[in-house]
Amino acid sequence: MKYTVLTLFPEITDAFFANSIMARAIQRGIIGYSAVNIRDFAFDRHKTCDDAPYGGGPGMLMLPEPLCRALESAGAEKKGNREQNAGKKVIYLTPSGKPFNQAMAKELARENELILVCGRYEGIDQRVIDLYIDEEVSVGDYVLSSGEVAALAVIDATYRLVDEVITPESLAEESFSGGLLEYPQYTRPEIFDILKVPDILLSGHHENIRKWRLERRVEKTLCNRPELIRRGREQGLFNREINSIIDRQVLAEGDSENE
């Protein structure tokens, strides 16, 4: 997998790729990265990349010419030449895009290359979207001043799903795997402040620990993201054991509310 980031501030994304698991993935040749500074493709000596929008309104809009030249330098083709762009997906990070979630992360992780366009100011000229952008993606129902922050969220969620970056066992019971959130985790010391690690985690009984963790996953999902439970049942994601735990916890919650 290769990530190509088009940005006015490459130092923001450069730092991410130089550290931690990502740096090791690059050293091992699993992940590739390049940053394209859009300012390098501006026409004037001031490296101007924005101007006032037609029709008036507050803020500035990124100019189409430097951005399109930057896209072409990264190997992006116009949509009419999409057969020449195989294996590359051009994504524009914008609050008005499709919601980014774990399912989309898994889909994008299968691409050979993601070309990520980081917007600034009021965004980018619509003609760039019409000509080059495959998908508009939003990382949440809020507005960021930095498209780089949104791009890093997409990068961080996808690169870890690429084969050999992280062991499959580490991904198996994470939040959103199988439609549930992750169970609570504990480490040393055994007692912190007045709180003790649950006895079952110290028991060494693997089957009981597995059941406890599954119950806590259901409990946490019901509390924090009940819509995931509804969606999981509708999509048939849960086996008989999970459905039984859900029914039992919902019943217990109803009983406590009626007391």
Backbone as numpy.savetxt, mean C-alpha at the origin, in Angstrom:
# Nx Ny Nz CAx CAy CAz Cx Cy Cz
10.95 -7.14 -9.52 10.11 -5.94 -9.52 10.98 -4.70 -9.52
10.64 -3.75 -10.37 11.34 -2.47 -10.38 10.35 -1.35 -10.10
10.79 -0.38 -9.30 10.00 0.82 -9.02 10.70 2.02 -9.64
9.97 2.75 -10.47 10.47 3.99 -11.03 9.55 5.11 -10.53
10.13 6.05 -9.82 9.34 7.10 -9.17 9.63 8.43 -9.86
8.57 9.06 -10.38 8.68 10.38 -10.99 8.28 11.41 -9.95
9.20 12.31 -9.63 9.01 13.18 -8.49 9.76 14.49 -8.66
9.31 15.51 -7.97 10.04 16.77 -7.89 11.05 16.75 -6.74
10.94 15.75 -5.87 11.79 15.67 -4.68 12.32 14.24 -4.51
13.25 13.81 -5.35 13.75 12.42 -5.30 14.41 12.05 -3.99
14.89 13.05 -3.23 15.55 12.74 -1.97 14.58 12.09 -0.97
13.29 12.35 -1.13 12.30 11.77 -0.21 12.24 10.26 -0.40
12.15 9.80 -1.64 12.06 8.36 -1.90 13.41 7.68 -1.85
14.48 8.40 -2.19 15.82 7.80 -2.14 16.12 7.25 -0.75
15.74 7.99 0.28 16.04 7.58 1.65 15.36 6.25 2.00
14.15 6.06 1.52 13.43 4.81 1.82 14.14 3.60 1.22
14.61 3.74 -0.01 15.22 2.61 -0.70 16.64 2.31 -0.20
17.18 3.19 0.62 18.55 3.00 1.12 18.59 2.36 2.49
17.43 1.95 3.03 17.41 1.47 4.40 16.64 0.17 4.56
16.97 -0.55 5.63 16.22 -1.69 6.15 16.06 -2.82 5.12
14.89 -3.48 5.17 14.63 -4.64 4.32 14.73 -4.27 2.85
14.26 -3.08 2.50 14.31 -2.66 1.11 15.74 -2.60 0.59
16.65 -2.05 1.37 18.05 -1.97 0.95 18.61 -3.37 0.70
18.26 -4.31 1.57 18.76 -5.69 1.39 18.15 -6.33 0.14
16.88 -6.03 -0.12 16.23 -6.58 -1.32 16.88 -6.05 -2.59
17.30 -4.80 -2.56 18.00 -4.22 -3.71 19.37 -4.85 -3.87
20.08 -5.03 -2.76 21.40 -5.65 -2.81 21.34 -7.07 -3.36
20.25 -7.77 -3.05 20.09 -9.15 -3.54 19.55 -9.21 -4.96
19.22 -8.07 -5.53 18.73 -8.03 -6.90 17.27 -8.39 -7.07
16.52 -8.45 -5.97 15.10 -8.79 -6.05 14.29 -7.56 -6.45
14.71 -6.39 -5.94 14.02 -5.13 -6.20 14.96 -4.18 -6.92
14.42 -3.45 -7.89 15.15 -2.40 -8.57 14.48 -1.06 -8.32
15.25 0.01 -8.40 14.69 1.34 -8.12 15.42 2.41 -8.91
14.67 3.36 -9.43 15.25 4.57 -9.99 14.29 5.72 -9.75
14.86 6.89 -9.50 14.06 8.10 -9.33 14.31 9.01 -10.52
13.24 9.55 -11.06 13.33 10.49 -12.18 12.89 11.85 -11.67
13.82 12.80 -11.71 13.51 14.15 -11.26 12.81 14.90 -12.39
11.55 15.21 -12.19 10.75 15.87 -13.24 11.35 17.21 -13.62
12.01 17.88 -12.68 12.60 19.19 -12.97 13.68 19.10 -14.05
14.31 17.94 -14.19 15.35 17.77 -15.20 14.79 17.89 -16.62
13.47 17.83 -16.74 12.84 17.87 -18.07 12.09 19.16 -18.32
12.28 20.15 -17.42 11.67 21.47 -17.62 12.43 22.21 -18.72
11.79 23.20 -19.31 12.37 23.88 -20.46 13.18 25.12 -20.09
12.84 25.79 -19.00 13.50 27.06 -18.70 14.59 26.89 -17.66
15.38 27.93 -17.50 16.52 27.84 -16.58 16.09 27.79 -15.12
14.82 28.15 -14.85 14.32 28.08 -13.48 13.72 26.71 -13.15
13.72 25.81 -14.11 13.17 24.45 -13.93 11.70 24.50 -13.50
10.93 25.35 -14.15 9.53 25.52 -13.80 8.71 24.29 -14.18
7.94 23.77 -13.24 7.14 22.57 -13.47 5.67 22.77 -13.13
5.25 24.03 -12.88 3.86 24.26 -12.52 3.39 25.59 -13.10
2.06 25.72 -13.20 1.46 26.95 -13.68 0.02 27.01 -13.18
-0.61 28.18 -13.34 -1.99 28.37 -12.88 -2.95 27.55 -13.75
-4.00 26.99 -13.17 -4.95 26.19 -13.95 -5.85 27.07 -14.81
-6.19 26.58 -15.99 -7.19 27.26 -16.82 -8.52 27.26 -16.08
-9.26 28.33 -16.25 -10.56 28.43 -15.59 -10.50 29.04 -14.22
-9.28 29.33 -13.76 -9.11 29.95 -12.45 -9.16 28.94 -11.32
-9.06 29.44 -10.13 -9.05 28.58 -8.94 -7.74 28.69 -8.21
-7.73 28.25 -6.96 -6.52 28.37 -6.14 -5.46 27.34 -6.53
-4.22 27.64 -6.16 -3.15 26.67 -6.34 -2.59 26.63 -7.74
-1.59 25.76 -7.90 -0.90 25.60 -9.17 -1.03 24.15 -9.62
-0.84 23.94 -10.92 -0.98 22.62 -11.52 0.34 22.23 -12.19
0.73 20.97 -12.09 1.96 20.53 -12.73 1.82 20.59 -14.25
2.82 21.13 -14.91 2.80 21.28 -16.35 2.89 19.93 -17.06
2.20 19.77 -18.19 2.23 18.48 -18.87 3.55 18.18 -19.58
4.20 19.20 -20.16 5.39 18.92 -20.97 6.53 18.27 -20.18
6.98 18.86 -19.05 8.07 18.19 -18.32 7.69 16.80 -17.83
6.45 16.65 -17.37 6.03 15.36 -16.83 5.97 14.29 -17.92
5.46 14.64 -19.09 5.39 13.67 -20.18 6.79 13.29 -20.67
7.69 14.25 -20.72 9.07 13.94 -21.11 9.73 13.02 -20.08
9.42 13.26 -18.80 9.96 12.40 -17.74 9.40 10.98 -17.87
8.10 10.87 -18.16 7.49 9.56 -18.34 8.14 8.80 -19.49
8.36 9.47 -20.60 8.97 8.81 -21.75 10.41 8.40 -21.46
11.11 9.19 -20.66 12.48 8.82 -20.28 12.50 7.55 -19.44
11.38 7.30 -18.72 11.27 6.10 -17.88 10.76 4.90 -18.67
10.51 5.09 -19.95 10.05 3.97 -20.78 8.56 3.83 -20.87
7.81 4.80 -20.36 6.36 4.73 -20.45 5.92 5.08 -21.86
4.96 4.32 -22.36 4.40 4.56 -23.69 3.00 5.14 -23.55
2.57 5.85 -24.58 1.20 6.32 -24.60 0.26 5.13 -24.67
-0.97 5.32 -24.20 -1.91 4.21 -24.12 -2.16 3.56 -25.47
-2.06 4.31 -26.55 -2.25 3.74 -27.88 -1.15 2.76 -28.26
-0.01 2.83 -27.57 1.11 1.92 -27.83 1.31 0.94 -26.69
0.20 0.59 -26.02 0.29 -0.19 -24.79 0.98 -1.53 -24.98
0.92 -2.12 -26.20 1.59 -3.40 -26.42 3.10 -3.29 -26.24
3.63 -2.05 -26.42 5.06 -1.84 -26.23 5.41 -1.60 -24.77
4.38 -1.52 -23.94 4.58 -1.17 -22.54 4.34 -2.37 -21.62
4.47 -3.57 -22.18 4.15 -4.79 -21.43 4.99 -4.89 -20.17
4.32 -5.26 -19.07 5.03 -5.46 -17.80 5.23 -4.20 -17.00
4.84 -3.04 -17.56 4.96 -1.77 -16.84 3.57 -1.21 -16.59
3.33 -0.79 -15.38 2.06 -0.14 -15.05 2.35 1.25 -14.55
1.70 2.25 -15.17 1.91 3.65 -14.81 0.79 4.08 -13.87
1.17 4.48 -12.66 0.21 4.81 -11.62 0.39 6.26 -11.19
-0.73 6.95 -11.08 -0.72 8.32 -10.56 -1.37 8.31 -9.18
-0.65 8.80 -8.17 -1.15 8.85 -6.80 -1.99 10.12 -6.63
-3.27 9.94 -6.32 -4.19 11.07 -6.22 -5.34 10.74 -5.28
-5.83 11.70 -4.51 -6.98 11.44 -3.62 -8.23 11.01 -4.38
-8.31 11.32 -5.68 -9.50 10.97 -6.46 -9.37 9.63 -7.17
-8.35 8.84 -6.80 -8.15 7.55 -7.44 -8.91 6.42 -6.76
-8.70 5.20 -7.26 -9.30 4.01 -6.66 -8.67 3.76 -5.29
-9.46 3.33 -4.31 -8.90 3.07 -2.98 -7.86 1.96 -3.00
-6.72 2.23 -2.39 -5.65 1.24 -2.30 -5.90 0.33 -1.11
-5.81 -0.97 -1.31 -6.00 -1.93 -0.23 -5.08 -3.13 -0.45
-5.19 -4.12 0.42 -4.29 -5.27 0.35 -4.49 -6.07 -0.93
-5.73 -6.16 -1.39 -6.00 -6.89 -2.63 -5.30 -6.22 -3.81
-5.35 -4.89 -3.86 -4.66 -4.17 -4.93 -3.15 -4.32 -4.79
-2.66 -4.31 -3.54 -1.22 -4.49 -3.32 -0.75 -5.83 -3.88
-1.51 -6.88 -3.65 -1.15 -8.20 -4.19 -1.14 -8.20 -5.71
-2.10 -7.52 -6.29 -2.18 -7.44 -7.75 -0.99 -6.69 -8.32
-0.67 -5.54 -7.73 0.44 -4.73 -8.23 1.79 -5.41 -8.01
1.89 -6.21 -6.96 3.15 -6.90 -6.67 3.52 -7.91 -7.76
2.56 -8.27 -8.59 2.83 -9.22 -9.68 3.36 -8.54 -10.95
3.36 -7.21 -10.96 3.87 -6.48 -12.13 5.39 -6.55 -12.19
5.94 -6.38 -13.39 7.40 -6.33 -13.55 7.96 -4.98 -13.13
7.18 -3.92 -13.39 7.64 -2.58 -13.04 6.44 -1.68 -12.77
6.55 -0.87 -11.71 5.57 0.16 -11.43 6.23 1.52 -11.65
5.63 2.31 -12.50 6.07 3.70 -12.70 5.09 4.57 -11.94
5.57 5.20 -10.88 4.72 5.94 -9.95 4.90 7.44 -10.14
3.80 8.12 -10.44 3.83 9.56 -10.66 3.38 10.25 -9.38
4.27 11.07 -8.80 3.97 11.77 -7.55 3.50 13.18 -7.87
2.24 13.45 -7.57 1.70 14.77 -7.80 2.12 15.76 -6.72
2.00 17.02 -7.04 2.21 18.13 -6.09 1.21 19.23 -6.41
1.14 20.20 -5.56 0.26 21.34 -5.76 -1.19 20.86 -5.91
-1.87 21.26 -6.99 -3.26 20.85 -7.22 -3.35 19.58 -8.06
-2.20 18.95 -8.32 -2.21 17.72 -9.11 -1.56 17.91 -10.47
-1.95 17.07 -11.44 -1.34 17.11 -12.76 -2.40 17.38 -13.83
-1.95 17.85 -14.97 -2.84 18.14 -16.09 -3.56 16.86 -16.52
-4.87 16.96 -16.73 -5.68 15.80 -17.08 -5.19 15.12 -18.35
-4.58 15.86 -19.25 -4.12 15.27 -20.51 -3.00 14.26 -20.30
-2.21 14.46 -19.25 -1.18 13.46 -18.92 -1.86 12.16 -18.49
-2.91 12.29 -17.70 -3.66 11.11 -17.26 -4.27 10.39 -18.46
-4.87 11.17 -19.36 -5.52 10.58 -20.54 -4.53 9.87 -21.45
-3.31 10.39 -21.53 -2.33 9.84 -22.47 -1.51 8.69 -21.89
-1.17 8.77 -20.58 -0.17 7.85 -20.04 -0.60 7.00 -18.85
-1.51 7.48 -18.04 -1.76 6.83 -16.75 -2.67 5.61 -16.91
-2.19 4.47 -16.39 -2.99 3.24 -16.41 -4.00 3.21 -15.28
-3.59 3.72 -14.12 -4.47 3.63 -12.95 -4.22 4.79 -12.02
-5.31 5.41 -11.54 -5.23 6.44 -10.51 -5.52 5.77 -9.17
-4.63 5.97 -8.20 -4.71 5.26 -6.93 -4.70 6.25 -5.77
-5.61 6.02 -4.81 -5.67 6.81 -3.59 -5.33 5.94 -2.39
-4.47 6.43 -1.50 -4.10 5.66 -0.32 -5.02 5.93 0.86
-6.06 6.75 0.66 -7.00 6.99 1.75 -7.88 8.18 1.47
-8.95 8.29 2.22 -9.90 9.39 2.05 -9.43 10.63 2.79
-8.29 11.14 2.35 -7.73 12.36 2.90 -6.79 12.93 1.85
-6.37 14.17 2.03 -5.52 14.83 1.04 -4.13 15.03 1.63
-3.11 14.63 0.86 -1.73 14.82 1.24 -1.12 15.92 0.37
-0.17 16.66 0.91 0.54 17.65 0.09 1.64 16.99 -0.72
1.98 15.75 -0.38 3.11 15.07 -1.00 2.68 13.77 -1.66
2.77 13.71 -2.98 2.53 12.44 -3.67 3.57 11.41 -3.35
4.75 11.87 -2.90 5.81 10.94 -2.54 5.41 10.07 -1.35
4.72 10.65 -0.38 4.26 9.89 0.79 3.31 8.79 0.35
2.39 9.12 -0.55 1.44 8.13 -1.06 2.16 7.05 -1.85
3.13 7.45 -2.67 3.89 6.48 -3.46 4.64 5.51 -2.56
5.22 6.01 -1.48 5.95 5.15 -0.56 5.02 4.16 0.13
3.78 4.57 0.39 2.82 3.64 0.98 2.55 2.48 0.03
2.37 2.79 -1.25 2.14 1.75 -2.25 3.37 0.86 -2.40
4.53 1.47 -2.43 5.78 0.71 -2.56 5.97 -0.22 -1.37
5.77 0.31 -0.16 6.00 -0.50 1.04 5.03 -1.66 1.14
3.79 -1.45 0.70 2.79 -2.52 0.77 3.00 -3.58 -0.29
3.64 -3.22 -1.42 3.78 -4.18 -2.52 5.11 -4.92 -2.53
6.21 -4.23 -2.22 7.51 -4.89 -2.37 7.65 -6.08 -1.43
7.05 -5.99 -0.26 7.15 -7.06 0.73 6.40 -8.31 0.30
5.52 -8.17 -0.73 4.77 -9.31 -1.26 5.49 -9.97 -2.43
6.57 -9.35 -2.89 7.35 -9.94 -3.99 8.09 -11.16 -3.46
8.12 -12.21 -4.24 8.77 -13.46 -3.83 10.20 -13.22 -3.35
10.54 -13.84 -2.24 11.87 -13.87 -1.65 12.23 -12.63 -0.83
11.38 -11.61 -0.82 11.68 -10.43 0.01 11.46 -10.77 1.48
10.31 -11.37 1.79 9.96 -11.78 3.15 9.49 -13.23 3.10
9.78 -14.00 4.13 9.38 -15.40 4.15 7.85 -15.52 4.13
7.31 -16.49 3.40 5.85 -16.64 3.32 5.19 -16.81 4.68
5.89 -17.44 5.64 5.31 -17.65 6.96 5.00 -16.32 7.65
5.84 -15.31 7.40 5.63 -14.01 8.03 4.40 -13.30 7.48
3.98 -13.67 6.28 2.84 -13.01 5.64 1.52 -13.73 5.91
1.61 -14.99 6.36 0.43 -15.86 6.39 -0.68 -15.36 7.31
-0.33 -14.79 8.48 -1.36 -14.40 9.45 -1.37 -12.90 9.73
-0.91 -12.13 8.77 -0.94 -10.68 8.93 -2.37 -10.16 8.84
-2.52 -8.90 9.21 -3.82 -8.26 9.01 -4.22 -8.33 7.54
-5.51 -8.63 7.32 -6.15 -8.74 6.02 -5.91 -10.08 5.33
-5.00 -10.91 5.85 -4.86 -12.24 5.27 -6.05 -13.08 5.73
-6.73 -13.71 4.79 -7.89 -14.50 5.14 -9.07 -13.70 5.63
-9.06 -12.38 5.44 -10.19 -11.55 5.82 -10.22 -11.09 7.26
-9.15 -11.35 8.03 -9.11 -10.96 9.45 -7.91 -10.09 9.75
-7.99 -9.36 10.85 -6.84 -8.61 11.33 -5.90 -9.52 12.11
-4.70 -9.04 12.35 -3.70 -9.86 13.05 -3.99 -9.91 14.55
-3.60 -11.01 15.18 -3.78 -11.18 16.62 -2.77 -10.33 17.40
-3.02 -10.06 18.69 -2.07 -9.31 19.52 -0.75 -10.08 19.68
0.35 -9.34 19.74 1.67 -9.94 19.88 2.33 -9.48 21.19
3.17 -10.34 21.76 3.86 -10.04 23.02 5.32 -10.51 22.93
6.20 -9.79 23.63 7.59 -10.21 23.74 8.07 -9.94 25.16
9.34 -10.13 25.44 9.90 -9.91 26.76 9.83 -8.44 27.16
9.67 -8.15 28.45 9.62 -9.06 29.59 8.24 -9.68 29.76
8.18 -10.74 30.57 6.92 -11.44 30.81 5.90 -10.55 31.52
6.39 -9.67 32.40 5.52 -8.71 33.08 6.05 -7.31 32.80
5.19 -6.45 32.27 5.55 -5.06 32.01 4.53 -4.16 32.68
5.04 -3.24 33.52 4.16 -2.42 34.35 3.33 -3.40 35.20
2.02 -3.39 35.08 1.20 -4.35 35.84 0.59 -5.41 34.91
1.03 -5.43 33.64 0.43 -6.31 32.66 1.32 -7.51 32.37
0.70 -8.68 32.34 1.42 -9.93 32.14 1.08 -10.51 30.77
2.03 -11.19 30.18 1.78 -11.92 28.93 0.73 -13.00 29.20
-0.27 -13.18 28.34 -1.27 -14.23 28.56 -0.62 -15.59 28.80
-1.10 -16.29 29.80 -0.51 -17.57 30.20 -0.44 -18.57 29.06
-1.42 -18.54 28.18 -1.46 -19.55 27.13 -0.27 -19.44 26.19
0.27 -18.23 26.02 1.43 -18.06 25.14 2.71 -18.59 25.78
2.66 -18.83 27.09 3.81 -19.38 27.80 3.69 -20.88 28.01
2.57 -21.45 27.55 2.26 -22.85 27.86 3.04 -23.84 27.01
3.45 -23.41 25.81 4.12 -24.33 24.90 3.17 -25.27 24.17
1.88 -25.13 24.38 0.87 -25.98 23.74 0.47 -25.32 22.41
1.03 -25.82 21.32 0.91 -25.13 20.03 -0.53 -25.06 19.53
-1.31 -26.11 19.71 -2.68 -26.10 19.23 -3.53 -25.11 20.01
-3.34 -25.07 21.33 -4.09 -24.10 22.13 -3.70 -22.66 21.78
-2.41 -22.46 21.51 -1.94 -21.13 21.11 -2.56 -20.75 19.77
-2.62 -21.69 18.83 -3.22 -21.42 17.53 -4.68 -21.00 17.68
-5.43 -21.74 18.50 -6.84 -21.42 18.71 -7.01 -20.06 19.38
-6.17 -19.78 20.38 -6.24 -18.49 21.07 -5.99 -17.34 20.11
-4.97 -17.50 19.27 -4.65 -16.45 18.30 -5.78 -16.24 17.30
-6.40 -17.32 16.86 -7.51 -17.20 15.93 -8.69 -16.48 16.58
-8.96 -16.83 17.82 -10.04 -16.15 18.54 -9.77 -14.66 18.71
-8.51 -14.31 18.99 -8.16 -12.90 19.14 -8.24 -12.16 17.80
-7.92 -12.84 16.70 -8.05 -12.22 15.38 -9.52 -11.88 15.10
-10.40 -12.82 15.39 -11.82 -12.56 15.18 -12.29 -11.43 16.09
-11.90 -11.49 17.35 -12.30 -10.48 18.33 -11.86 -9.08 17.90
-10.61 -8.97 17.47 -10.07 -7.67 17.08 -10.76 -7.16 15.81
-11.03 -8.05 14.87 -11.69 -7.65 13.64 -13.12 -7.19 13.90
-13.83 -7.92 14.77 -15.19 -7.51 15.13 -15.20 -6.14 15.79
-14.20 -5.86 16.59 -14.14 -4.60 17.33 -13.73 -3.44 16.42
-12.65 -3.63 15.63 -12.08 -2.52 14.86 -12.61 -2.40 13.44
-12.88 -3.54 12.80 -13.30 -3.52 11.39 -14.41 -4.53 11.13
-15.59 -4.32 11.72 -16.68 -5.30 11.56 -17.09 -5.51 10.12
-16.85 -4.52 9.26 -17.22 -4.70 7.86 -16.40 -5.79 7.18
-15.19 -6.06 7.70 -14.38 -7.15 7.16 -15.02 -8.50 7.45
-15.66 -8.62 8.60 -16.36 -9.86 8.94 -17.52 -10.08 7.98
-18.31 -9.02 7.78 -19.44 -9.14 6.85 -18.97 -9.49 5.45
-17.92 -8.83 5.01 -17.41 -9.08 3.67 -16.85 -10.49 3.55
-16.13 -10.93 4.59 -15.56 -12.27 4.57 -16.61 -13.35 4.48
-17.71 -13.15 5.20 -18.81 -14.14 5.14 -19.48 -14.13 3.78
-19.68 -12.94 3.24 -20.31 -12.85 1.92 -19.46 -13.51 0.85
-18.14 -13.41 0.97 -17.24 -13.96 -0.03 -16.81 -15.39 0.28
-17.29 -15.93 1.39 -16.95 -17.30 1.75 -15.50 -17.51 2.12
-14.89 -16.51 2.76 -13.47 -16.59 3.11 -13.22 -17.44 4.35
-14.24 -17.60 5.20 -14.03 -18.21 6.50 -14.44 -19.68 6.49
-13.64 -20.50 7.19 -13.99 -21.91 7.34 -14.96 -22.09 8.51
-15.33 -23.33 8.77 -16.32 -23.61 9.82 -15.83 -23.16 11.19
-14.55 -23.35 11.47 -14.02 -22.96 12.78 -14.13 -21.46 12.99
-13.76 -20.67 12.00 -13.82 -19.22 12.13 -15.26 -18.75 12.26
-16.15 -19.29 11.44 -17.56 -18.91 11.53 -18.15 -19.23 12.89
-17.72 -20.35 13.48 -18.20 -20.72 14.80 -17.72 -19.72 15.85
-16.46 -19.30 15.73 -15.91 -18.32 16.68 -16.66 -16.99 16.52
-16.92 -16.59 15.29 -17.65 -15.34 15.05 -19.03 -15.39 15.71
-19.75 -16.49 15.46 -21.10 -16.63 16.04 -21.05 -16.57 17.56
-20.07 -17.25 18.15 -19.96 -17.29 19.60 -19.65 -15.90 20.17
-18.75 -15.17 19.52 -18.37 -13.86 20.03 -19.47 -12.83 19.82
-20.18 -12.92 18.69 -21.30 -12.01 18.45 -22.39 -12.25 19.48
-22.68 -13.54 19.77 -23.69 -13.88 20.76 -23.30 -13.38 22.14
-22.01 -13.56 22.50 -21.54 -13.10 23.81 -21.63 -11.59 23.91
-21.32 -10.89 22.83 -21.40 -9.44 22.83 -22.84 -8.97 22.99
-23.77 -9.67 22.32 -25.18 -9.34 22.45 -25.69 -9.56 23.86
-25.25 -10.64 24.48 -25.66 -10.94 25.86 -25.16 -9.86 26.83
-23.90 -9.41 26.62 -23.34 -8.41 27.53 -24.05 -7.07 27.39
-24.51 -6.76 26.17 -25.22 -5.51 25.95 -26.62 -5.53 26.58
-27.18 -6.75 26.74 -28.52 -6.86 27.28 -28.56 -6.93 28.81
-27.39 -7.06 29.41 -27.33 -7.17 30.87 -27.57 -5.81 31.52
